[in-house]
Amino acid sequence: MSRPPKKIAILGGGVGAVTAAFALTSAKGWEQEYDVTVYQIGWRLGGKGASGRRASAHQRIEEHGLHVWSGFYDNAIKQMKECLDELNSSGIGGVYGSFGESFTAHNNIALGDYSDHAWTMLPLRPENNDAIPGTGGVTLTPWQYFTELAGYLRAVLDKAGGKLKHAPHPAVTLPAHVQEHLARRRGFAVDTDSGTAVHWLDDLAQSLPKDPSAHVPADTEALEHITRAAHRAVKRDGIAIEAKSHGDETSRLLYEVLDLGGAALRGMVADGVYLHGFDVIDDVEISAWLERHGSKRETIDGPLVRAVYDYAFGFRQGMTDHAHRAIGAGVFLNGSLRLFFTYKGSIFFKMNAGMGDTIFTPYYKVLAARGVKFEFFHKVRDLKLDLEGVHIETIEIDRQATVLTPPYNPFVNVKGLDCWPSEPDFDQLKEGKDLAARKIDLESSWSDWQPVQQISLERGKDFDEVVLGISPVSYTHLRAHETRGNL
């Protein structure tokens, strides 16, 4: 006698939730294993990435989150391609036909620099490449990132003229025993007049074993000396880099790249990151870490660093000043290096419609066709644990509205594309007229709208396993958790 399918309750409909549902239902014969239901507050999927079409403004797109994917999103892009291929092979319409139709390569970046009570836009255009997004997977080791960064700084310096006007030659500043070791590793006389400490660093990194555990103590000592020498040389020159044909703003960006890169390489050696991984520095905030390793305050407050904070929403309490910066040094460094050195095709891919239309419509259609059930207007109110505090025993849910003819149809069609509206379709809801008249926001945790029904889902009866697709911070807005047994 076969056992019944395991009931999976997925709470929330953001990226984590829908991709989990997609993965669970991708294996052949999954229907015999799982019975999947997604419980979603309000009328649309998407979480932070939700978007909507405003009917009163000619179906204008209203975004919640970012409108781009990074070129290193190997897993996300691969799964997105699989999702679109399945829809197209099944003849299900209302979506883009392919990843190429859904996304456009985008490498035209403008960095904002605020000074003298005005903003200046600084252009940055990372080169596209021939790699195919969503294929394979590239996650470099810390040492590989180190060597990539060292080579990149050399290329930046060469492009700017290849010299540092005011920095002494490394043969003058490095200890004699370090120079002797470098000569043995690099294979040429260290008293040459060519090159800078940045060049010497790249040469050394390229000559060392690819496995850093095979480095001898003299290699580590040489890295410590030469990363300090390279960074000091860059800082000593400041923005007086010998640029052949660049304006002041470009020269400044070049300097910031060299200053940040130099501090990062210096810190990766000093703190053992290249040996032990990025986690060893994640207890330090990145701005403090960069300053600890000699980066100038002007650089730390400059447009390159600020852009990463803005991109990652890396501030406490939404306050975008220096005091509220809050990204761990390991996360910042690893993420930035991966963003810049492992993208495929383009550093970014811009969605050709709203994020909801481009990503969550296809996922919804595929999952619904596979047999996943969606319960819109179901707001999770509380999670209760069993007496041992191990398993979720009960899921308390407020049903926000009554669908007149289930299932709820969430889409509005705009020029052949099925899109999520900016407000629910009140005509499908029993309470629709009241909701519309009172302008109730069913996605708000602070709405005074009373649920039409309170539901208690019980483990073993209504669900067997739970996928927490709701961000942990959201649970702080659930009712008080002081009672033992509540999550």
C-alpha positions as CSV (number, residue, x, y, z in Angstrom):
1,M,0.0,0.0,0.0
2,S,1.5,3.3,-1.1
3,R,1.6,6.2,1.3
4,P,-0.2,9.4,0.5
5,P,1.9,12.4,-0.8
6,K,3.6,14.5,1.8
7,K,1.8,17.8,2.2
8,I,4.1,20.8,1.8
9,A,3.0,24.2,3.0
10,I,5.1,27.0,1.4
11,L,4.6,30.3,3.3
12,G,5.1,33.3,1.1
13,G,5.5,33.8,-2.7
14,G,8.9,35.5,-3.1
15,V,11.9,34.3,-5.0
16,G,12.9,31.7,-2.4
17,A,9.4,30.3,-2.2
18,V,8.6,29.9,-5.9
19,T,12.0,28.5,-6.7
20,A,11.7,26.0,-3.9
21,A,8.3,25.0,-5.3
22,F,9.8,24.7,-8.8
23,A,12.7,22.5,-7.5
24,L,10.3,20.3,-5.5
25,T,8.1,19.7,-8.5
26,S,10.8,19.3,-11.2
27,A,11.6,15.6,-10.5
28,K,9.7,13.0,-12.5
29,G,6.8,11.6,-10.6
30,W,6.8,14.3,-8.0
31,E,3.0,14.1,-7.7
32,Q,3.3,10.8,-5.9
33,E,5.7,12.4,-3.4
34,Y,4.3,15.8,-2.7
35,D,1.1,17.8,-2.4
36,V,2.3,21.5,-2.5
37,T,0.3,24.6,-1.5
38,V,1.6,28.1,-1.5
39,Y,0.0,30.5,1.0
40,Q,0.4,34.2,-0.1
41,I,-0.7,37.4,1.6
42,G,-2.6,39.6,-0.8
43,W,-3.2,39.1,-4.5
44,R,0.3,38.6,-6.1
45,L,3.5,36.8,-5.9
46,G,7.0,38.4,-5.8
47,G,7.8,39.4,-2.2
48,K,10.4,42.1,-2.4
49,G,10.5,41.6,-6.2
50,A,6.8,42.1,-6.7
51,S,5.6,44.5,-9.3
52,G,2.3,45.8,-10.5
53,R,0.5,47.5,-13.3
54,R,-1.5,50.6,-12.4
55,A,-4.7,50.6,-14.4
56,S,-5.5,54.3,-13.8
57,A,-2.1,55.2,-15.2
58,H,-2.2,53.3,-18.6
59,Q,-1.0,50.1,-16.9
60,R,2.3,51.8,-15.8
61,I,4.7,49.4,-14.2
62,E,5.3,50.0,-10.4
63,E,8.3,48.2,-9.0
64,H,9.0,47.1,-5.5
65,G,12.6,45.9,-5.9
66,L,15.5,45.8,-8.3
67,H,14.9,45.6,-12.0
68,V,18.1,43.7,-13.0
69,W,19.7,40.4,-12.4
70,S,23.5,40.0,-12.2
71,G,25.4,38.1,-14.8
72,F,26.8,35.7,-12.2
73,Y,23.3,34.4,-11.3
74,D,24.0,31.0,-12.8
75,N,21.3,29.1,-10.9
76,A,18.6,31.7,-11.3
77,I,19.1,32.2,-15.0
78,K,19.4,28.5,-15.6
79,Q,16.1,27.8,-13.8
80,M,14.4,30.8,-15.5
81,K,15.4,29.3,-18.9
82,E,14.0,25.9,-17.9
83,C,10.7,27.6,-16.7
84,L,10.2,29.4,-20.0
85,D,11.1,26.4,-22.1
86,E,8.5,24.3,-20.2
87,L,5.8,26.9,-20.8
88,N,6.6,27.3,-24.5
89,S,6.8,23.5,-25.1
90,S,3.3,23.3,-23.4
91,G,1.9,26.0,-25.5
92,I,1.1,28.2,-22.5
93,G,1.0,31.9,-23.5
94,G,1.0,35.2,-21.8
95,V,4.8,35.2,-21.2
96,Y,8.0,36.0,-23.1
97,G,9.2,33.3,-25.3
98,S,12.8,33.0,-24.1
99,F,15.4,34.4,-21.7
100,G,16.7,36.6,-24.6
101,E,13.2,38.1,-25.0
102,S,12.7,38.6,-21.2
103,F,16.1,40.2,-20.5
104,T,18.5,42.7,-22.2
105,A,22.2,42.7,-21.5
106,H,23.0,45.9,-19.6
107,N,26.4,47.2,-18.8
108,N,25.8,51.0,-18.9
109,I,26.2,51.9,-15.2
110,A,26.1,55.4,-13.8
111,L,27.6,55.9,-10.3
112,G,26.2,58.7,-8.3
113,D,28.7,61.0,-6.5
114,Y,27.2,63.6,-4.1
115,S,29.4,66.6,-3.2
116,D,29.0,70.3,-2.9
117,H,25.2,69.8,-2.5
118,A,24.9,68.3,-6.0
119,W,25.0,64.9,-7.7
120,T,27.5,64.0,-10.4
121,M,26.9,60.9,-12.6
122,L,30.1,58.9,-13.3
123,P,29.8,56.4,-16.2
124,L,31.1,52.8,-15.8
125,R,30.9,50.2,-18.6
126,P,32.3,46.8,-17.8
127,E,33.0,44.9,-21.0
128,N,30.6,42.2,-22.1
129,N,31.9,38.7,-22.8
130,D,31.1,35.7,-24.9
131,A,30.1,33.4,-21.9
132,I,26.5,32.1,-21.9
133,P,24.6,33.2,-18.8
134,G,23.1,30.4,-16.8
135,T,25.5,27.7,-18.0
136,G,27.9,25.9,-15.7
137,G,28.8,27.7,-12.5
138,V,31.8,29.8,-11.6
139,T,32.6,30.3,-7.9
140,L,36.3,31.1,-7.6
141,T,38.4,30.3,-4.5
142,P,39.6,33.3,-2.4
143,W,43.1,32.8,-3.9
144,Q,41.7,32.8,-7.4
145,Y,39.9,36.0,-6.7
146,F,43.1,37.4,-5.3
147,T,45.0,36.7,-8.5
148,E,42.2,38.0,-10.6
149,L,42.1,41.2,-8.7
150,A,45.9,41.6,-8.8
151,G,45.9,41.2,-12.6
152,Y,43.0,43.6,-13.0
153,L,44.7,46.3,-11.0
154,R,47.8,45.9,-13.2
155,A,45.6,46.3,-16.3
156,V,44.0,49.4,-14.9
157,L,47.3,50.9,-14.1
158,D,48.7,50.1,-17.6
159,K,45.6,51.6,-19.2
160,A,46.3,54.8,-17.2
161,G,49.9,55.1,-18.4
162,G,51.6,52.3,-16.4
163,K,53.4,54.5,-14.0
164,L,53.0,56.0,-10.5
165,K,54.8,59.4,-10.6
166,H,55.5,59.8,-6.9
167,A,56.0,56.2,-5.7
168,P,59.5,54.8,-5.3
169,H,60.5,51.7,-7.2
170,P,59.8,48.5,-5.2
171,A,63.5,47.6,-5.4
172,V,64.1,50.6,-3.2
173,T,61.4,49.8,-0.6
174,L,61.3,46.0,-0.2
175,P,63.7,44.2,2.2
176,A,66.6,42.6,0.5
177,H,65.6,39.0,1.6
178,V,62.1,39.6,0.1
179,Q,63.6,40.8,-3.1
180,E,65.9,37.7,-3.3
181,H,62.8,35.5,-2.9
182,L,60.9,37.4,-5.5
183,A,63.8,37.1,-7.9
184,R,63.8,33.3,-7.5
185,R,60.0,33.2,-7.9
186,R,59.8,35.7,-10.7
187,G,62.9,34.7,-12.6
188,F,64.3,38.1,-13.3
189,A,66.5,40.6,-11.6
190,V,64.7,42.8,-9.1
191,D,66.9,45.8,-9.6
192,T,65.3,46.5,-13.0
193,D,63.8,50.0,-13.5
194,S,60.7,48.6,-15.1
195,G,57.4,48.1,-13.4
196,T,55.8,49.2,-10.2
197,A,54.9,47.3,-7.0
198,V,51.5,46.6,-8.6
199,H,53.2,44.9,-11.4
200,W,55.5,43.0,-9.1
201,L,52.5,41.8,-7.0
202,D,50.7,40.4,-10.1
203,D,53.9,38.7,-11.2
204,L,54.3,37.1,-7.8
205,A,50.7,36.0,-7.6
206,Q,50.9,34.4,-11.0
207,S,54.1,32.5,-10.1
208,L,52.8,31.0,-6.8
209,P,51.1,27.6,-6.6
210,K,47.4,27.6,-7.4
211,D,46.7,25.9,-4.1
212,P,47.7,28.5,-1.4
213,S,48.2,25.7,1.1
214,A,51.3,24.9,-0.9
215,H,52.8,28.3,-0.3
216,V,55.9,28.4,1.8
217,P,56.4,30.9,4.7
218,A,58.6,33.0,2.5
219,D,55.8,33.3,-0.1
220,T,53.4,34.6,2.6
221,E,56.0,37.1,3.9
222,A,56.6,38.3,0.3
223,L,52.9,38.7,-0.2
224,E,52.6,40.7,3.0
225,H,55.4,43.1,2.0
226,I,54.4,43.5,-1.6
227,T,50.7,44.1,-1.0
228,R,51.6,46.8,1.5
229,A,54.1,48.3,-1.0
230,A,51.6,48.2,-3.8
231,H,48.9,49.9,-1.8
232,R,51.2,52.5,-0.4
233,A,52.5,53.3,-3.8
234,V,48.9,53.9,-5.1
235,K,48.0,56.0,-2.1
236,R,51.2,58.1,-2.3
237,D,50.3,59.0,-5.9
238,G,46.7,59.9,-5.1
239,I,44.8,61.0,-8.1
240,A,48.0,62.1,-9.8
241,I,48.0,58.9,-11.8
242,E,49.6,59.4,-15.2
243,A,46.5,59.1,-17.4
244,K,47.1,59.7,-21.1
245,S,43.7,61.0,-22.2
246,H,41.3,60.9,-19.2
247,G,39.4,63.7,-17.6
248,D,39.5,64.4,-13.8
249,E,36.4,62.3,-13.0
250,T,37.8,59.2,-14.8
251,S,41.2,59.7,-13.1
252,R,39.4,59.8,-9.8
253,L,37.6,56.5,-10.5
254,L,40.8,54.9,-11.6
255,Y,42.4,55.9,-8.3
256,E,39.5,54.6,-6.3
257,V,39.7,51.3,-8.0
258,L,43.4,51.1,-7.2
259,D,42.9,52.2,-3.6
260,L,40.1,49.8,-3.0
261,G,41.7,46.9,-4.8
262,G,45.0,47.6,-3.0
263,A,43.4,47.6,0.4
264,A,41.4,44.5,-0.4
265,L,44.5,42.6,-1.5
266,R,46.4,43.8,1.5
267,G,43.6,42.8,3.9
268,M,43.2,39.4,2.2
269,V,46.8,38.6,3.1
270,A,47.0,40.2,6.5
271,D,43.8,38.5,7.7
272,G,44.4,35.2,6.0
273,V,41.3,35.5,3.8
274,Y,43.1,34.0,0.8
275,L,43.9,30.9,2.9
276,H,40.8,30.5,5.1
277,G,38.0,32.1,3.2
278,F,35.8,35.2,3.5
279,D,34.0,34.2,6.7
280,V,37.1,35.0,8.8
281,I,36.4,38.8,8.3
282,D,32.6,38.8,8.3
283,D,32.5,39.9,11.9
284,V,33.8,43.3,10.8
285,E,31.8,45.9,8.8
286,I,33.3,46.5,5.4
287,S,33.9,50.2,5.8
288,A,35.8,49.7,9.0
289,W,37.7,46.8,7.4
290,L,38.8,48.9,4.4
291,E,39.9,51.7,6.7
292,R,41.8,49.2,8.9
293,H,43.8,48.2,5.8
294,G,44.6,51.7,4.7
295,S,42.0,52.7,2.2
296,K,41.4,56.4,2.3
297,R,38.2,57.7,3.8
298,E,37.4,59.6,0.6
299,T,37.5,56.3,-1.3
300,I,35.4,54.5,1.3
301,D,32.8,57.3,1.1
302,G,33.1,57.4,-2.7
303,P,30.8,56.3,-5.5
304,L,32.2,52.8,-6.0
305,V,31.6,51.7,-2.4
306,R,28.3,53.6,-2.1
307,A,27.0,51.9,-5.2
308,V,27.5,48.4,-3.6
309,Y,25.7,49.6,-0.4
310,D,22.8,50.9,-2.5
311,Y,22.7,47.8,-4.7
312,A,22.6,45.5,-1.6
313,F,20.3,47.7,0.5
314,G,23.1,47.5,3.0
315,F,21.9,49.9,5.6
316,R,20.3,49.5,9.0
317,Q,16.7,50.8,9.4
318,G,16.8,52.1,5.8
319,M,19.0,55.1,6.9
320,T,21.4,55.6,4.0
321,D,24.1,57.5,5.9
322,H,27.6,56.3,6.9
323,A,26.6,55.5,10.5
324,H,24.0,53.0,9.3
325,R,26.2,51.0,6.9
326,A,25.8,47.3,7.7
327,I,27.5,44.8,5.4
328,G,30.0,42.3,6.7
329,A,33.4,42.6,5.2
330,G,33.4,39.0,3.9
331,V,30.0,39.2,2.3
332,F,30.8,42.6,0.7
333,L,34.2,41.5,-0.6
334,N,33.1,38.0,-1.8
335,G,30.0,39.4,-3.5
336,S,31.7,42.3,-5.2
337,L,34.5,40.1,-6.6
338,R,32.0,37.6,-7.8
339,L,29.9,40.3,-9.4
340,F,32.8,41.7,-11.2
341,F,34.9,38.7,-12.1
342,T,32.4,35.9,-12.8
343,Y,29.6,37.4,-14.8
344,K,28.6,35.8,-18.1
345,G,27.6,37.8,-21.1
346,S,27.0,41.0,-19.3
347,I,27.5,42.3,-15.7
348,F,23.7,42.9,-15.5
349,F,20.6,41.8,-17.4
350,K,17.7,44.2,-17.4
351,M,14.1,42.9,-17.3
352,N,12.0,43.9,-20.3
353,A,8.9,44.3,-18.2
354,G,8.1,44.5,-14.5
355,M,9.9,41.9,-12.4
356,G,6.5,40.3,-11.6
357,D,5.7,40.0,-15.3
358,T,9.1,38.8,-16.3
359,I,9.8,36.3,-13.5
360,F,6.8,35.6,-11.3
361,T,4.2,35.2,-14.1
362,P,6.2,32.4,-15.7
363,Y,6.8,30.6,-12.4
364,Y,3.1,30.9,-11.4
365,K,2.0,29.5,-14.7
366,V,4.4,26.6,-14.7
367,L,3.7,25.7,-11.1
368,A,-0.1,25.9,-11.5
369,A,0.1,23.7,-14.6
370,R,2.1,21.2,-12.7
371,G,-0.6,21.1,-10.0
372,V,0.7,23.4,-7.2
373,K,-2.1,25.1,-5.4
374,F,-2.1,28.8,-4.6
375,E,-4.0,30.3,-1.8
376,F,-4.0,34.1,-2.3
377,F,-5.3,36.4,0.5
378,H,-3.8,34.1,3.2
379,K,-1.8,36.1,5.7
380,V,0.4,34.1,8.1
381,R,-0.3,35.4,11.6
382,D,1.6,33.0,13.8
383,L,3.7,29.8,13.9
384,K,3.4,27.5,16.9
385,L,6.0,24.9,17.8
386,D,5.5,21.5,19.4
387,L,6.3,21.0,23.1
388,E,9.9,20.0,22.3
389,G,10.3,23.3,20.3
390,V,11.5,21.3,17.2
391,H,8.6,21.2,14.7
392,I,6.1,23.7,13.6
393,E,2.9,22.3,15.0
394,T,0.3,24.9,13.9
395,I,0.2,27.6,11.3
396,E,-2.2,30.4,12.2
397,I,-3.5,32.2,9.1
398,D,-5.9,35.1,8.5
399,R,-7.9,34.7,5.4
400,Q,-8.2,38.3,4.2
401,A,-11.0,38.0,1.5
402,T,-13.4,35.5,-0.1
403,V,-12.9,34.6,-3.7
404,L,-16.3,34.3,-5.3
405,T,-15.3,31.7,-7.9
406,P,-12.1,30.0,-7.0
407,P,-9.4,29.8,-8.1
408,Y,-8.5,33.5,-8.1
409,N,-7.3,34.7,-11.5
410,P,-4.4,37.1,-10.6
411,F,-3.6,38.6,-14.0
412,V,-4.3,41.6,-16.2
413,N,-3.2,41.2,-19.8
414,V,-1.1,44.1,-21.2
415,K,-0.2,43.9,-24.9
416,G,-0.3,40.1,-24.8
417,L,1.7,39.7,-21.5
418,D,0.0,38.5,-18.4
419,C,0.9,40.9,-15.6
420,W,0.2,41.4,-11.9
421,P,-2.0,44.4,-11.2
422,S,-1.1,47.0,-8.5
423,E,-4.3,46.2,-6.6
424,P,-6.5,43.1,-6.4
425,D,-9.4,42.5,-8.8
426,F,-12.1,43.5,-6.5
427,D,-14.8,42.1,-8.8
428,Q,-13.6,38.6,-7.9
429,L,-13.9,39.2,-4.2
430,K,-17.0,39.0,-2.0
431,E,-15.6,41.9,0.1
432,G,-14.3,43.7,-3.0
433,K,-16.6,46.8,-2.8
434,D,-15.7,47.5,0.8
435,L,-12.0,46.9,0.2
436,A,-12.0,49.3,-2.7
437,A,-14.0,52.0,-0.9
438,R,-11.8,51.9,2.2
439,K,-8.6,51.6,0.0
440,I,-7.3,48.7,2.1
441,D,-3.8,47.6,1.5
442,L,-3.9,43.8,1.9
443,E,-0.1,43.6,1.8
444,S,0.4,45.8,4.8
445,S,1.2,44.4,8.2
446,W,-0.5,47.5,9.8
447,S,-3.8,47.4,8.0
448,D,-6.9,47.6,10.3
449,W,-8.8,45.2,8.0
450,Q,-10.3,42.3,9.9
451,P,-9.9,38.8,8.5
452,V,-13.0,37.1,7.2
453,Q,-11.8,33.8,8.7
454,Q,-9.0,32.6,11.0
455,I,-7.6,29.3,10.0
456,S,-5.4,26.9,12.0
457,L,-3.4,24.5,9.9
458,E,-2.3,21.4,11.9
459,R,0.8,19.3,11.3
460,G,0.0,15.8,10.2
461,K,-3.4,16.9,9.0
462,D,-3.1,20.0,6.9
463,F,0.6,19.9,6.3
464,D,3.6,17.6,7.0
465,E,6.5,20.0,6.1
466,V,6.9,23.7,6.0
467,V,8.9,25.9,3.6
468,L,9.5,29.3,5.2
469,G,9.5,31.6,2.2
470,I,8.8,34.6,4.4
471,S,11.8,36.7,5.4
472,P,12.7,36.1,9.0
473,V,12.5,39.8,9.8
474,S,8.8,39.7,8.8
475,Y,8.1,37.4,11.8
476,T,8.9,40.3,14.1
477,H,5.6,41.8,12.9
478,L,3.6,38.7,13.9
479,R,1.8,38.7,17.2
480,A,3.8,38.5,20.4
481,H,6.1,35.4,20.7
482,E,6.7,35.4,24.4
483,T,4.6,32.3,25.0
484,R,6.6,29.1,25.1
485,G,5.9,27.1,22.0
486,N,5.5,30.0,19.6
487,L,8.1,30.8,16.9
